[in-house]
Amino acid sequence: MDKSKNLFNTDEAANYLGVSSRTLSNSRSSGVGVNINFIKIGGCVRYRISELDKYLDNHTFKHTGEIIWTTTSSVNKMMIH
């Protein structure tokens, strides 16, 4: 099995998630926002499709009452009930 078929570059991952490539790049650099594990191969960044799916699963809700935003050290953090 060719594992590289299960990897997306930043543009592909952003398209898959419906966000901009810039959002993923900024989140990687700052550690804030869309927090998804990635792979660094030389100068290339790759995302496992399974990590993208895990992010989507963890951010799927039935109603907005399931999400509580708190502020700690000027950083918004999401708590799920």
ChimeraX attribute file (.defattr): number of C-alpha atoms within 10 A of each C-alpha:
attribute: neighborCount
match mode: 1-to-1
recipient: residues
	/A:1	5
	/A:2	6
	/A:3	7
	/A:4	9
	/A:5	9
	/A:6	12
	/A:7	20
	/A:8	20
	/A:9	15
	/A:10	20
	/A:11	16
	/A:12	15
	/A:13	20
	/A:14	19
	/A:15	12
	/A:16	13
	/A:17	15
	/A:18	9
	/A:19	13
	/A:20	14
	/A:21	17
	/A:22	12
	/A:23	14
	/A:24	22
	/A:25	16
	/A:26	13
	/A:27	15
	/A:28	17
	/A:29	8
	/A:30	10
	/A:31	12
	/A:32	14
	/A:33	14
	/A:34	14
	/A:35	13
	/A:36	15
	/A:37	12
	/A:38	17
	/A:39	13
	/A:40	9
	/A:41	8
	/A:42	6
	/A:43	5
	/A:44	9
	/A:45	15
	/A:46	19
	/A:47	20
	/A:48	20
	/A:49	15
	/A:50	11
	/A:51	14
	/A:52	21
	/A:53	13
	/A:54	12
	/A:55	16
	/A:56	12
	/A:57	10
	/A:58	10
	/A:59	11
	/A:60	9
	/A:61	12
	/A:62	7
	/A:63	7
	/A:64	7
	/A:65	9
	/A:66	12
	/A:67	14
	/A:68	11
	/A:69	11
	/A:70	11
	/A:71	9
	/A:72	8
	/A:73	6
	/A:74	7
	/A:75	11
	/A:76	12
	/A:77	14
	/A:78	13
	/A:79	10
	/A:80	12
	/A:81	7
